[in-house]
Amino acid sequence: MCAAERDPISIHVGGNMTGQFVVGDNNTTVSVSNALPTGGPRPSGSTPPGPAPAGAKRIFVSYVREDLATVDVLVTSLRNAGYRVWIDHDSLLPGMRWQQEIRTAIAAGDYFLACFSPRYWKPQTYMNEELTIAITRLRQMPRTRNWFIPIILEPCELPDFPVGPGETISDTIQYADFSTNWETALGQLVAAIGPPEHTRPT
């Protein structure tokens, strides 16, 4: 099936939102409905759907524990759209060497989402280690590669991690701002990532 013949991608999670977006070079339509986070416990029905297709794009999500409820809504939206999302709380299984698994998942990811809120700014968080690993990989990529995507969940400052000579996360990389309009930010994020399946040149 060619890209133009694919069915629209649908996203459905708990909440109160609807919208439609056209993304990617092939004008893939993404429909987003009912995806507004509540900040409460994990939404009902947000357990991951069946395995994504083998060729689906892989997304690593980095966050702090205090933001898990909101991040879970985002993860569910992306999984329902057909992306393969790696998040530690349901991707790490008992017995795994978790630090190595995280490093492997970051290296294998087609995209790295760094989720920030005021709760990121605490004395100690393993998210900083994930950011360090991700930025090391980002520096080895072409400057035109959009791989590292900051996400603002609530109004906050972005860290000044250096990503290149004279460049930091806060003043160099465009972020998706979910704190002002969840619907618009989700549409922009999906547009940046593109259709969930890798497309082969024809």
Contact map, one row per residue, 1 for C-alpha under 8 A:
1110110000000000000000000000000000000000000000000000000000000000000000000000000000000000000000000000000000000000000000000000000000000000000000000000000000000000000000000000000000000000000000000000000000
1111110000000000000000000000000000000000000000000000000000000000000000000000000000000000000000000000000000000000000000000000000000000000000000000000000000000000000000000000000000000000000000000000000000
1111110000000000000000000101000000000000000000000000000000000000000000000000000000000000000000000000000000000000000000000000000000000000000000000000000000000000000000000000000000000000000000000000001000
0111110000000000000000000111000000000000000000000000000000000000000000000000000000000000000000000000000000000000000000000000000000000000000000000000000000000000000000000000000000000000000000000000000000
1111111000000000000000000000000000000000000000000000000000000000000000000000000000000000000000000000000000000000000000000000000000000000000000000000000000000000000000000000000000000000000000000000000000
1111111100000000000000000001000000000000000000000000000000000000000000000000000000000000000000000000000000000000000000000000000000000000000000000000000000000000000000000000000000000000000000000000000000
0000111110000000000000000000000000000000000000000000000000000000000000000000000000000000000000000000000000000000000000000000000000000000000000000000000000000000000000000000000000000000000000000000000000
0000011111000000000000000001111000000000000000000000000000000000000000000000000000000000000000000000000000000000000000000000000000000000000000000000000000000000000000000000000000000000000000000000000000
0000001111100000000000000001111000000000000000000000000000000000000000000000000011000000000000000000000000000000000000000000000000000000000000000000000000000000000000000000000000000000000000000000000000
0000000111110000000000000000011110000000000000000000000000000000000000000000000110000000000000000000000000000000000000000000000000000000000000000000000000000000000000000000000000000000000000000000000000
0000000011111000000000000000011110100000000000000000000000000000000000000000110110000000000000000000000000000000000000000000000000000000000000000000000000000000000000000000000000000000000000000000000000
0000000001111100000000000000000111100000000000000000000000000000000000000000100100000000000000000000000000000000000000000000000000000000000000000000000000000000000000000000000000000000000000000000000000
0000000000111110000000000000000011110000001011000000000000000000000000001001100000000000000000000000000000000000000000000000000000000000000000000000000000000000000000000000000000000000000000000000000000
0000000000011111000000000000000001111000001110000000000000000000000000000000000000000000000000000000000000000000000000000000000000000000000000000000000000000000000000000000000000000000000000000000000000
0000000000001111100000000000000001111100000000000000000000000000000000000000000000000000000000000000000000000000000000000000000000000000000000000000000000000000000000000000000000000000000000000000000000
0000000000000111110000000000000011110000000000000000000000000000000000000000000000000000000000000000000000000000000000000000000000000000000000000000000000000000000000000000000000000000000000000000000000
0000000000000011111000000000000111110000000000000000000000000000000000000000000000000000000000000000000000000000000000000000000000000000000000000000000000000000000000000000000000000010000000000000000000
0000000000000001111100000000001111100000000000000000000000000000000000000000000000000000000000000000000000000000000000000000000000000000000000000000000000000000000000000000000000000010000000000000000000
0000000000000000111110000000001110000000000000000000000000000000000000000000000000000000000000000000000000000000000000000000000000000000000000000000000000000000000000000000000000000010000000000000000000
0000000000000000011111000000111100000000000000000000000000000000000000000000000000000000000000000000000000000000000000000000000000000000000000000000000000000000000000000000000000000000001000000000000000
0000000000000000001111100000111100000000000000000000000000000000000000000000000000000000000000000000000000000000000000000000000000000000000000000000000000000000000000000000000000000000001000100000000000
0000000000000000000111110011110000000000000000000000000000000000000000000000000000000000000000000000000000000000000000000000000000000000000000000000000000000000000000000000000000000000000000100000000000
0000000000000000000011111111110000000000000000000000000000000000000000000000000000000000000000000000000000000000000000000000000000000000000000000000000000000000000000000000000000000000000001110110000000
0000000000000000000001111111000000000000000000000000000000000000000000000000000000000000000000000000000000000000000000000000000000000000000000000000000000000000000000000000000000000000000000110110000000
0000000000000000000000111111000000000000000000000000000000000000000000000000000000000000000000000000000000000000000000000000000000000000000000000000000000000000000000000000000000000000000000000000000000
0011000000000000000000111111000000000000000000000000000000000000000000000000000000000000000000000000000000000000000000000000000000000000000000000000000000000000000000000000000000000000000000000000000000
0001000000000000000001111111100000000000000000000000000000000000000000000000000000000000000000000000000000000000000000000000000000000000000000000000000000000000000000000000000000000000000000000000000000
0011010110000000000001111111110000000000000000000000000000000000000000000000000000000000000000000000000000000000000000000000000000000000000000000000000000000000000000000000000000000000000000000010000000
0000000110000000000111100011111000000000000000000000000000000000000000000000000000000000000000000000000000000000000000000000000000000000000000000000000000000000000000000000000000000000000000000000000000
0000000111100000000111100001111100000000000000000000000000000000000000000000000010000000000000000000000000000000000000000000000000000000000000000000000000000000000000000000000000000000000000000000000000
0000000111100000011110000000111110000000000000000000000000000000000000000000000000000000000000000000000000000000000000000000000000000000000000000000000000000000000000000000000000000000000000000000000000
0000000001110000111110000000011111100000000000000000000000000000000000000000000000000000000000000000000000000000000000000000000000000000000000000000000000000000000000000000000000000010001000000000000000
0000000001111001111000000000001111100000000000000000000000000000000000000000000000000000000000000000000000000000000000000000000000000000000000000000000000000000000000000000000000000000000000000000000000
0000000000011111110000000000000111110000000000000000000000000000000000000000000000000000000000000000000000000000000000000000000000000000000000000000000000000000000000000000000000000000000000000000000000
0000000000111111110000000000000111111000000000000000000000000000000000001000100000000000000000000000000000000000000000000000000000000000000000000000000000000000000000000000000000000110000000000000000000
0000000000001111100000000000000001111100000000000000000000000000000000001000000000000000000000000000000000000000000000000000000000000000000000000000000000000000000000000000000000000110000000000000000000
0000000000000110000000000000000000111110000000000000000000000000000001001000000000000000000000000000000000000000000000000000000000000000000000000000000000000000000000000000000000000000000000000000000000
0000000000000010000000000000000000011111000000000000000000000000000001000000000000000000000000000000000000000000000000000000000000000000000000000000000000000000000000000000000000000000000000000000000000
0000000000000000000000000000000000001111100000000000000000000000000011000000000000000000000000000000000000000000000000000000000000000000000000000000000000000000000000000000000000000000000000000000000000
0000000000000000000000000000000000000111111000000000000000000000000011000000000000000000000000000000000000000000000000000000000000000000000000000000000000000000000000000000000000000000000000000000000000
0000000000000000000000000000000000000011111000000000000000000000000010000000000000000000000000000000000000000000000000000000000000000000000000000000000000000000000000000000000000000000000000000000000000
0000000000000000000000000000000000000001111101000000000000000000000010011000000000000000000000000000000000000000000000000000000000000000000000000000000000000000000000000000000000000000000000000000000000
0000000000001100000000000000000000000001111111000000000000000000000010011000000000000000000000000000000000000000000000000000000000000000000000000000000000000000000000000000000000000000000000000000000000
0000000000000100000000000000000000000000011111100000000000000000000000000000000000000000000000000000000000000000000000000000000000000000000000000000000000000000000000000000000000000000000000000000000000
0000000000001100000000000000000000000000001111100000000000000000000000000000000000000000000000000000000000000000000000000000000000000000000000000000000000000000000000000000000000000000000000000000000000
0000000000001000000000000000000000000000011111110000000000000000000000011001000000000000000000000000000000000000000000000000000000000000000000000000000000000000000000000000000000000000000000000000000000
0000000000000000000000000000000000000000000111111000000000000000000000000001000000000000000000000000000000000000000000000000000000000000000000000000000000000000000000000000000000000000000000000000000000
0000000000000000000000000000000000000000000001111100000000000000000000000001001000000000000000000000000000000000000000000000000000000000000000000000000000000000000000000000000000000000000000000000000000
0000000000000000000000000000000000000000000000111110000000000000000000000000001100000000000000000000000000000000000000000000000000000000000000000000000000000000000000000000000000000000000000000000000000
0000000000000000000000000000000000000000000000011111000000000000000000000000000000000000000000000000000000000000000000000000000000000000000000000000000000000000000000000000000000000000000000000000000000
0000000000000000000000000000000000000000000000001111100000000000000000000000000000010000000000000000000000000000000000000000000000000000000000000000000000000000000000000000000000000000000000000000000000
0000000000000000000000000000000000000000000000000111110100000000000000000000001001110000000000000000000000000000000000000000000000000000000000000000000000000000000000000000000000000000000000000000000000
0000000000000000000000000000000000000000000000000011111100000000000000000000000001000000000000000000000000000000000000000000000000000000000000000000000000000000000000000000000000000000000000000000100000
0000000000000000000000000000000000000000000000000001111100000000000000000000000000000000000000000000000000000000000000000000000000000000000000000000000000000000000000000000000000000000000000000000000000
0000000000000000000000000000000000000000000000000000111110000000000000000000000000000000000000000000000000000000000000000000000000000000000000000000000000000000000000000000000000000000000000000000110000
0000000000000000000000000000000000000000000000000001111111000000000000000000000001110000000000000000000000000000000000000000000000000000000000000000000000000000000000000000000000000000000000000001110000
0000000000000000000000000000000000000000000000000000001111100000000000000000000000110000000000000000000000001100000000000000000000000000000000000000000000000000000000000000000000000000000000000001110000
0000000000000000000000000000000000000000000000000000000111110000000000000000000000111100000000000000000000011110000000000000000000000000000000000000000000000000000000000000000000000000000000000000000000
0000000000000000000000000000000000000000000000000000000011111000000000000000000000111100000000000000000000001111100000000000000000000000000000000000000000000000000000000000000000000000000000000000000000
0000000000000000000000000000000000000000000000000000000001111100000000000000000000001110000000000000000011001111100000000000000000000000000000000000000000000000000000000000000000000000000000000000000000
0000000000000000000000000000000000000000000000000000000000111110000000000010000000001110000000000000000000000001111000000000000000000000000000000000000000000000000000000000000000000000000000000000000000
0000000000000000000000000000000000000000000000000000000000011111000000000000000000000010000000000000000000000001111000000000001001100000000000000000000000000000000000000000000000000000000000000000000000
0000000000000000000000000000000000000000000000000000000000001111101100100000000000000000000000000000000000000000011100010000001000000000000000000000000000000000000000000000000000000000000000000000000000
0000000000000000000000000000000000000000000000000000000000000111111100000000000000000000000000000000000000000000001100110000111000000000000000000000000000000000000000000000000000000000000000000000000000
0000000000000000000000000000000000000000000000000000000000000011111100000000000000000000000000000000000000000000000000000000000000000000000000000000000000000000000000000000000000000000000000000000000000
0000000000000000000000000000000000000000000000000000000000000001111110000000000000000000000000000000000000000000000000100000000000000000000000000000000000000000000000000000000000000000000000000000000000
0000000000000000000000000000000000000000000000000000000000000011111111100000000000000000000000000000000000000000000010100000000000000000000000000000000000000000000000000000000000000000000000000000000000
0000000000000000000000000000000000000000000000000000000000000011111111110000000000000000000000000000000000000000000000000000000000000000000000000000000000000000000000000000000000000000000000000000000000
0000000000000000000000000000000000000011111000000000000000000000011111111000000000000000000000000000000000000000000000000000000000000000000000000000000000000000000000000000000000000000000000000000000000
0000000000000000000000000000000000001111000000000000000000000000001111111100000000000000000000000000000000000000000000000000000000000000000000000000000010000000000000000000000000000000000000000000000000
0000000000000000000000000000000000000000000000000000000000000010001111111110000000000000000000000000000000000000001000000000000000000000000000000000000000000000000000000000000000000000000000000000000000
0000000000000000000000000000000000000000011001000000000000000000000111111111000000000000000000000000000000000000000000000000000000000000000000000000000000000000000000000000000000000000000000000000000000
0000000000001000000000000000000000111000011001000000000000000000000011111111100000000000000000000000000000000000000000000000000000000000000000000000000000000000000000000000000000000000000000000000000000
0000000000000000000000000000000000000000000000000000000000000000000001111111110000000000000000000000000000000000000000000000000000000000000000000000000000000000000000000000000000000000000000000000000000
0000000000000000000000000000000000000000000000000000000000001000000000111111111000001000000000000000000000000000000000000000000000000000000000000000000000000000000000000000000000000000000000000000000000
0000000000001000000000000000000000000000000001110000000000000000000000011111111100000000000000000000000000000000000000000000000000000000000000000000000000000000000000000000000000000000000000000000000000
0000000000111000000000000000000000100000000000000000000000000000000000001111111110000000000000000000000000000000000000000000000000000000000000000000000000000000000000000000000000000000000000000000000000
0000000000100000000000000000000000000000000000000000000000000000000000000111111111111000000000000000000000000000000000000000000000000000000000000000000000000000000000000000000000000000000000000000000000
0000000000000000000000000000000000000000000000011001000000000000000000000011111111111000000000000000000000000000000000000000000000000000000000000000000000000000000000000000000000000000000000000000000000
0000000001110000000000000000000000000000000000001000000000000000000000000001111111100000000000000000000000000000000000000000000000000000000000000000000000000000000000000000000000000000000000000000000000
0000000011100000000000000000010000000000000000000000000000000000000000000000111111100000000000000000000000000000000000000000000000000000000000000000000000000000000000000000000000000000000000000001000000
0000000010000000000000000000000000000000000000000001100100000000000000000000011111110000000000000000000000000000000000000000000000000000000000000000000000000000000000000000000000000000000000000001100000
0000000000000000000000000000000000000000000000000001000111100000000000000000011111111000000000000000000000000000000000000000000000000000000000000000000000000000000000000000000000000000000000000001100000
0000000000000000000000000000000000000000000000000011000111100000000000000000011001111100000000000000000000000000000000000000000000000000000000000000000000000000000000000000000000000000000000000000000000
0000000000000000000000000000000000000000000000000000000001111000000000000010011000111110000000000000000000000000000000000000000000000000000000000000000000000000000000000000000000000000000000000000000000
0000000000000000000000000000000000000000000000000000000001111000000000000000000000011111001000000000000010000000000000000000000000000000000000000000000000000000000000000000000000000000000000000000000000
0000000000000000000000000000000000000000000000000000000000011100000000000000000000001111111000000000000000000000000000000000000000000000000000000000000000000000000000000000000000000000000000000000000000
0000000000000000000000000000000000000000000000000000000000000000000000000000000000000111111100000000010000000000000000000000000000000000000000000000000000000000000000000000000000000000000000000000000000
0000000000000000000000000000000000000000000000000000000000000000000000000000000000000011111100000000000000000000000000000000000000000000000000000000000000000000000000000000000000000000000000000000000000
0000000000000000000000000000000000000000000000000000000000000000000000000000000000000011111110000000000000000000000000000000000000000000000000000000000000000000000000000000000000000000000000000000000000
0000000000000000000000000000000000000000000000000000000000000000000000000000000000000111111110000000000000000000000000000000000000000000000000000000000000000000000000000000000000000000000000000000000000
0000000000000000000000000000000000000000000000000000000000000000000000000000000000000001111111010100100000000000000000000000000000000000000000000000000000000000000000000000000000000000000000000000000000
0000000000000000000000000000000000000000000000000000000000000000000000000000000000000000011111110000000000000000000000000000000000000000000000000000000000000000000000000000000000000000000000000000000000
0000000000000000000000000000000000000000000000000000000000000000000000000000000000000000000111110000000000000000000000000000000000000000000000000000000000000000000000000000000000000000000000000000000000
0000000000000000000000000000000000000000000000000000000000000000000000000000000000000000000011111000000000000000000000000000000000000000000000000000000000000000000000000000000000000000000000000000000000
0000000000000000000000000000000000000000000000000000000000000000000000000000000000000000000111111100100000000000000000000000000000000000000000000000000000000000000000000000000000000000000000000000000000
0000000000000000000000000000000000000000000000000000000000000000000000000000000000000000000000111111100000000000000000000000000000000000000000000000000000000000000000000000000000000000000000000000000000
0000000000000000000000000000000000000000000000000000000000000000000000000000000000000000000100011111110000000000000000000000000000000000000000000000000000000000000000000000000000000000000000000000000000
0000000000000000000000000000000000000000000000000000000000000000000000000000000000000000000000001111111000000000000000000000000000000000000000000000000000000000000000000000000000000000000000000000000000
0000000000000000000000000000000000000000000000000000000000000000000000000000000000000000000000001111111100000000000000000000000000000000000000000000000000000000000000000000000000000000000000000000000000
0000000000000000000000000000000000000000000000000000000000000000000000000000000000000000000100011111111110000000000000000000000000000000000000000000000000000000000000000000000000000000000000000000000000
0000000000000000000000000000000000000000000000000000000000000000000000000000000000000001000000000111111111000000000000000000000001000000000000000000000000000000000000000000000000000000000000000000000000
0000000000000000000000000000000000000000000000000000000000000000000000000000000000000000000000000011111111100000000000000000000001001000000000000000000000000000000000000000000000000000000000000000000000
0000000000000000000000000000000000000000000000000000000000000000000000000000000000000000000000000001111111110000000000000000000000000000000000000000000000000000000000000000000000000000000000000000000000
0000000000000000000000000000000000000000000000000000000000010000000000000000000000000100000000000000111111111000000000000000000000000000000000000000000000000000000000000000000000000000000000000000000000
0000000000000000000000000000000000000000000000000000000000010000000000000000000000000000000000000000011111111001000000000000000000001100000000000000000000000000000000000000000000000000000000000000000000
0000000000000000000000000000000000000000000000000000000000000000000000000000000000000000000000000000001111111000000000000000000000000100100000000000000000000000000000000000000000000000000000000000000000
0000000000000000000000000000000000000000000000000000000001000000000000000000000000000000000000000000000111111100000000000000000000000000000000000000000000000000000000000000000000000000000000000000000000
0000000000000000000000000000000000000000000000000000000011110000000000000000000000000000000000000000000011111111000000000000000000000000000000000000000000000000000000000000000000000000000000000000000000
0000000000000000000000000000000000000000000000000000000011110000000000000000000000000000000000000000000000011111000000000000000000000000000000000010000000000000000000000000000000000000000000000000000000
0000000000000000000000000000000000000000000000000000000001110000000000000000000000000000000000000000000000001111100000000000000000000000000000000111100000000000000000000000000000000000000000001000000000
0000000000000000000000000000000000000000000000000000000000111100000000000000000000000000000000000000000001001111110000000000000000000100000000000011100000000000000000000000000000000000000000000000000000
0000000000000000000000000000000000000000000000000000000000111100000000000000000000000000000000000000000000000011111000000000000000000000000000000001111000000000000000000000000000000000000000000000000000
0000000000000000000000000000000000000000000000000000000000001110000000000000000000000000000000000000000000000001111100000000000000100000000000000001111000000000000000000000000000000000000000000000000000
0000000000000000000000000000000000000000000000000000000000001111000000100000000000000000000000000000000000000000111110000000000000000000000000000000011110000000000000000000000000000000000000000000000000
0000000000000000000000000000000000000000000000000000000000000011000000000000000000000000000000000000000000000000011111110000000000000000000000000000011111010100000000000000000000000000000000000000000000
0000000000000000000000000000000000000000000000000000000000000000001000000000000000000000000000000000000000000000001111111000000000000000000000000000000111110000000000000000000000000000000000000000000000
0000000000000000000000000000000000000000000000000000000000000000000000000000000000000000000000000000000000000000000111111000000000000000000000000000000001111000000000000000000000000000000000000000000000
0000000000000000000000000000000000000000000000000000000000000001011000000000000000000000000000000000000000000000000111111100000000000000000000000000000000000000000000000000000000000000000000000000000000
0000000000000000000000000000000000000000000000000000000000000011000000000000000000000000000000000000000000000000000111111100100000000000000000000000000000000000000000000000000000000000000000000000000000
0000000000000000000000000000000000000000000000000000000000000000000000000000000000000000000000000000000000000000000011111110000000000000000000000000000000000000000000000000000000000000000000000000000000
0000000000000000000000000000000000000000000000000000000000000000000000000000000000000000000000000000000000000000000000111111100000000000000000000000000000000000000000000000000000000000000000000000000000
0000000000000000000000000000000000000000000000000000000000000000000000000000000000000000000000000000000000000000000000001111100000000000000000000000000000000000000000000000000000000000000000000000000000
0000000000000000000000000000000000000000000000000000000000000000000000000000000000000000000000000000000000000000000000000111110000000000000000000000000000000000000000000000000000000000000000000000000000
0000000000000000000000000000000000000000000000000000000000000001000000000000000000000000000000000000000000000000000000010111111110000000000000000000000000000000000000000000000000000000000000000000000000
0000000000000000000000000000000000000000000000000000000000000001000000000000000000000000000000000000000000000000000000000001111111000000000000000000000000000000000000000000000000000000000000000000000000
0000000000000000000000000000000000000000000000000000000000000111000000000000000000000000000000000000000000000000000000000000111111100000000000000000000000000000000000000000000000000000000000000000000000
0000000000000000000000000000000000000000000000000000000000000000000000000000000000000000000000000000000000000000000000000000111111110000000000000000000000000000000000000000000000000000000000000000000000
0000000000000000000000000000000000000000000000000000000000000000000000000000000000000000000000000000000000000000000000000000111111111000000000000000000000000000000000000000000000000000000000000000000000
0000000000000000000000000000000000000000000000000000000000000100000000000000000000000000000000000000011000000000000000000000011111111100000000000000000000000000000000000000000000000000000000000000000000
0000000000000000000000000000000000000000000000000000000000000100000000000000000000000000000000000000000000000000010000000000001111111110000000000000000000000000000000000000000000000000000000000000000000
0000000000000000000000000000000000000000000000000000000000000000000000000000000000000000000000000000000000000000000000000000000111111111000000000000000000000000000000000000000000000000000000000000000000
0000000000000000000000000000000000000000000000000000000000000000000000000000000000000000000000000000001001000000000000000000000011111111100000000000000000000000000000000000000000000000000000000000000000
0000000000000000000000000000000000000000000000000000000000000000000000000000000000000000000000000000000001100001000000000000000001111111110000000001000000000000000000000000000000000000000000000000000000
0000000000000000000000000000000000000000000000000000000000000000000000000000000000000000000000000000000000000000000000000000000000111111111000000001000000000000001000000000000000000000000000000000000000
0000000000000000000000000000000000000000000000000000000000000000000000000000000000000000000000000000000000000000000000000000000000011111111100000000000000000000000000000000000000000000000000000000000000
0000000000000000000000000000000000000000000000000000000000000000000000000000000000000000000000000000000000100000000000000000000000001111111110000000000000000000000000000000000000000000000000000000000000
0000000000000000000000000000000000000000000000000000000000000000000000000000000000000000000000000000000000000000000000000000000000000111111110000011000000000000001000000000000000000000000000000000000000
0000000000000000000000000000000000000000000000000000000000000000000000000000000000000000000000000000000000000000000000000000000000000011111111000000000000000000001100000000000000000000000000000000000000
0000000000000000000000000000000000000000000000000000000000000000000000000000000000000000000000000000000000000000000000000000000000000001111111000000000000000000000000000000000000000000000000000000000000
0000000000000000000000000000000000000000000000000000000000000000000000000000000000000000000000000000000000000000000000000000000000000000111111101000000000000000000000000000000000000000000000000000000000
0000000000000000000000000000000000000000000000000000000000000000000000000000000000000000000000000000000000000000000000000000000000000000001111111000000000000000000000000000000000000000000000000000000000
0000000000000000000000000000000000000000000000000000000000000000000000000000000000000000000000000000000000000000000000000000000000000000000011111100000000000000000000000000000000000000000000000000000000
0000000000000000000000000000000000000000000000000000000000000000000000000000000000000000000000000000000000000000000000000000000000000000000001111100000000000000000000000000000000000000000000000000000000
0000000000000000000000000000000000000000000000000000000000000000000000000000000000000000000000000000000000000000000000000000000000000000000011111110000000000000000000000000000000000000000000000000000000
0000000000000000000000000000000000000000000000000000000000000000000000000000000000000000000000000000000000000010000000000000000000000000000000111111100000000000000000000000000000000000000000010000000000
0000000000000000000000000000000000000000000000000000000000000000000000000000000000000000000000000000000000000111000000000000000000000000010000001111100000000000000000000000000000000000000000000000000000
0000000000000000000000000000000000000000000000000000000000000000000000000000000000000000000000000000000000000011110000000000000000000110010000000111110000000000000000000000000000000000000000000000000000
0000000000000000000000000000000000000000000000000000000000000000000000000000000000000000000000000000000000000011110000000000000000000000000000000111111000000000000000000000111100000000000000000000000000
0000000000000000000000000000000000000000000000000000000000000000000000000000000000000000000000000000000000000000111100000000000000000000000000000001111100000000000000001000111100000000000000000000000000
0000000000000000000000000000000000000000000000000000000000000000000000000000000000000000000000000000000000000000111100000000000000000000000000000000111110000000000000000000001111000000000000000000000000
0000000000000000000000000000000000000000000000000000000000000000000000000000000000000000000000000000000000000000001110000000000000000000000000000000011111110000000000000000001111100000000000000000000000
0000000000000000000000000000000000000000000000000000000000000000000001000000000000000000000000000000000000000000001110000000000000000000000000000000001111100000000000000000000011100000000000000000000000
0000000000000000000000000000000000000000000000000000000000000000000000000000000000000000000000000000000000000000000111000000000000000000000000000000000111110000000000000000000001100000000000000000000000
0000000000000000000000000000000000000000000000000000000000000000000000000000000000000000000000000000000000000000000011000000000000000000000000000000000111111000000000000000000000100000000000000000000000
0000000000000000000000000000000000000000000000000000000000000000000000000000000000000000000000000000000000000000000111000000000000000000000000000000000101111100000000000000000000000000000000000000000000
0000000000000000000000000000000000000000000000000000000000000000000000000000000000000000000000000000000000000000000001000000000000000000000000000000000000111110000000000100000000000000000000000000000000
0000000000000000000000000000000000000000000000000000000000000000000000000000000000000000000000000000000000000000000100000000000000000000000000000000000000011111000000001100000000000000000000000000000000
0000000000000000000000000000000000000000000000000000000000000000000000000000000000000000000000000000000000000000000000000000000000000000000000000000000000001111100000011100000000000000000000000000000000
0000000000000000000000000000000000000000000000000000000000000000000000000000000000000000000000000000000000000000000000000000000000000000000000000000000000000111110000011110000000000000000000000000000000
0000000000000000000000000000000000000000000000000000000000000000000000000000000000000000000000000000000000000000000000000000000000000000000000000000000000000011111000011100000000000000000000000000000000
0000000000000000000000000000000000000000000000000000000000000000000000000000000000000000000000000000000000000000000000000000000000000000000000000000000000000001111111111000000000000000000000000000000000
0000000000000000000000000000000000000000000000000000000000000000000000000000000000000000000000000000000000000000000000000000000000000010011000000000000000000000111110111000000000000000000000000000000000
0000000000000000000000000000000000000000000000000000000000000000000000000000000000000000000000000000000000000000000000000000000000000000001000000000000000000000011111110000000000000000000000000000000000
0000000000000000000000000000000000000000000000000000000000000000000000000000000000000000000000000000000000000000000000000000000000000000000000000000000000000000011111100000000000000000000000000000000000
0000000000000000000000000000000000000000000000000000000000000000000000000000000000000000000000000000000000000000000000000000000000000000000000000000000000000000010111110000000000000000000000000000000000
0000000000000000000000000000000000000000000000000000000000000000000000000000000000000000000000000000000000000000000000000000000000000000000000000000000000000000011111111011000000000000000000000000000000
0000000000000000000000000000000000000000000000000000000000000000000000000000000000000000000000000000000000000000000000000000000000000000000000000000000000000011111101111111100000000000000000000000000000
0000000000000000000000000000000000000000000000000000000000000000000000000000000000000000000000000000000000000000000000000000000000000000000000000000010000000111111000111111100000000000000000000000000000
0000000000000000000000000000000000000000000000000000000000000000000000000000000000000000000000000000000000000000000000000000000000000000000000000000000000001111100000011111100000000000000000000000000000
0000000000000000000000000000000000000000000000000000000000000000000000000000000000000000000000000000000000000000000000000000000000000000000000000000000000000001000000111111100000000000000000000000000000
0000000000000000000000000000000000000000000000000000000000000000000000000000000000000000000000000000000000000000000000000000000000000000000000000000000000000000000000111111110000000000000000000000000000
0000000000000000000000000000000000000000000000000000000000000000000000000000000000000000000000000000000000000000000000000000000000000000000000000000110000000000000000011111111000000000000000000000000000
0000000000000000000000000000000000000000000000000000000000000000000000000000000000000000000000000000000000000000000000000000000000000000000000000000110000000000000000000001111100000000000000000000000000
0000000000000000000000000000000000000000000000000000000000000000000000000000000000000000000000000000000000000000000000000000000000000000000000000000111100000000000000000000111110000000000000000000000000
0000000000000000000000000000000000000000000000000000000000000000000000000000000000000000000000000000000000000000000000000000000000000000000000000000111100000000000000000000011111000000110110000000000000
0000000000000000000000000000000000000000000000000000000000000000000000000000000000000000000000000000000000000000000000000000000000000000000000000000001110000000000000000000001111111100100000000000000000
0000000000000000000000000000000000000000000000000000000000000000000000000000000000000000000000000000000000000000000000000000000000000000000000000000001111000000000000000000000111111111110000000000000000
0000000000000000000000000000000000000000000000000000000000000000000000000000000000000000000000000000000000000000000000000000000000000000000000000000000111100000000000000000000011111100000000000000000000
0000000000000000000000000000000000000000000000000000000000000000000000000000000000000000000000000000000000000000000000000000000000000000000000000000000000000000000000000000000011111100000000000000000000
0000000000000000000000000000000000000000000000000000000000000000000000000000000000000000000000000000000000000000000000000000000000000000000000000000000000000000000000000000000011111111100000000000000000
0000000000000000000000000000000000110000000000000000000000000000000000000000000000000000000000000000000000000000000000000000000000000000000000000000000000000000000000000000000011111111110000000000000000
0000000000000000111000000000000100110000000000000000000000000000000000000000000000000000000000000000000000000000000000000000000000000000000000000000000000000000000000000000000001001111111000000000000000
0000000000000000000000000000000000000000000000000000000000000000000000000000000000000000000000000000000000000000000000000000000000000000000000000000000000000000000000000000000001001111111100000000000000
0000000000000000000000000000000000000000000000000000000000000000000000000000000000000000000000000000000000000000000000000000000000000000000000000000000000000000000000000000000111001111111110000000000000
0000000000000000000000000000000000000000000000000000000000000000000000000000000000000000000000000000000000000000000000000000000000000000000000000000000000000000000000000000000101000111111111000000000000
0000000000000000000110000000000100000000000000000000000000000000000000000000000000000000000000000000000000000000000000000000000000000000000000000000000000000000000000000000000000000011111111100000000000
0000000000000000000000000000000000000000000000000000000000000000000000000000000000000000000000000000000000000000000000000000000000000000000000000000000000000000000000000000000100000001111111110000000000
0000000000000000000000000000000000000000000000000000000000000000000000000000000000000000000000000000000000000000000000000000000000000000000000000000000000000000000000000000000100000000111111111000000000
0000000000000000000000100000000000000000000000000000000000000000000000000000000000000000000000000000000000000000000000000000000000000000000000000000000000000000000000000000000000000000011111111110000000
0000000000000000000011110000000000000000000000000000000000000000000000000000000000000000000000000000000000000000000000000000000000000000000000000000000000000000000000000000000000000000001111111110000000
0000000000000000000000110000000000000000000000000000000000000000000000000000000000000000000000000000000000000000000000000000000000000000000000000100000000000000000000000000000000000000000111111100000000
0000000000000000000000000000000000000000000000000000000000000000000000000000000000000000000000000000000000000010000000000000000000000000000000000000000000000000000000000000000000000000000011111111000000
0000000000000000000000110000000000000000000000000000000000000000000000000000000000000000000000000000000000000000000000000000000000000000000000000000000000000000000000000000000000000000000001111111000000
0000000000000000000000110001000000000000000000000000000000000000000000000000000000000000000000000000000000000000000000000000000000000000000000000000000000000000000000000000000000000000000001101111110000
0000000000000000000000000000000000000000000000000000000110000000000000000000000011100000000000000000000000000000000000000000000000000000000000000000000000000000000000000000000000000000000000001111110000
0000000000000000000000000000000000000000000000000000101110000000000000000000000001100000000000000000000000000000000000000000000000000000000000000000000000000000000000000000000000000000000000000011111000
0000000000000000000000000000000000000000000000000000001110000000000000000000000000000000000000000000000000000000000000000000000000000000000000000000000000000000000000000000000000000000000000000011111100
0010000000000000000000000000000000000000000000000000000000000000000000000000000000000000000000000000000000000000000000000000000000000000000000000000000000000000000000000000000000000000000000000000111110
0000000000000000000000000000000000000000000000000000000000000000000000000000000000000000000000000000000000000000000000000000000000000000000000000000000000000000000000000000000000000000000000000000011111
0000000000000000000000000000000000000000000000000000000000000000000000000000000000000000000000000000000000000000000000000000000000000000000000000000000000000000000000000000000000000000000000000000001111
0000000000000000000000000000000000000000000000000000000000000000000000000000000000000000000000000000000000000000000000000000000000000000000000000000000000000000000000000000000000000000000000000000000111
